[in-house]
């Protein structure tokens, strides 16, 4: 009887001790936490971008220019592609799922390539290419540092 009383936790917080995934860290976050924060910010940006492309498809944006049907087939195809892939990427990024980053990377690289090599589609903005490459570099930098802090 006395042996069982020694094994019982005395505080409520002791009940959850075996369940904790990791030790509490200092006030400074880990690289993995920074990576997840970056992914969540990119999820919000991808959601906004996807909704913008859907607004263009539905005729809410660009109605003064004749709407979706008045655009070229290349513009229509790229817009529908980004309308779908950005929303899928937003869901995956928000969940911090591995496939979310892959879909987002596909979207980022695709947008940079469309802007750089097919200027007739969206206008060939060098600013968009630089932003996309910067976001890609930031993701890779955070992912490498987050992987380095994981135990081997």
Secondary structure as GFF3:
##gff-version 3
##sequence-region A 1 152
A	DSSP	alpha_helix	2	7	.	.	.	ID=ss1
A	DSSP	alpha_helix	12	15	.	.	.	ID=ss2
A	DSSP	three_ten_helix	17	19	.	.	.	ID=ss3
A	DSSP	alpha_helix	31	58	.	.	.	ID=ss4
A	DSSP	three_ten_helix	63	65	.	.	.	ID=ss5
A	DSSP	three_ten_helix	68	70	.	.	.	ID=ss6
A	DSSP	alpha_helix	73	94	.	.	.	ID=ss7
A	DSSP	alpha_helix	98	117	.	.	.	ID=ss8
A	DSSP	alpha_helix	119	122	.	.	.	ID=ss9
A	DSSP	alpha_helix	126	148	.	.	.	ID=ss10
###
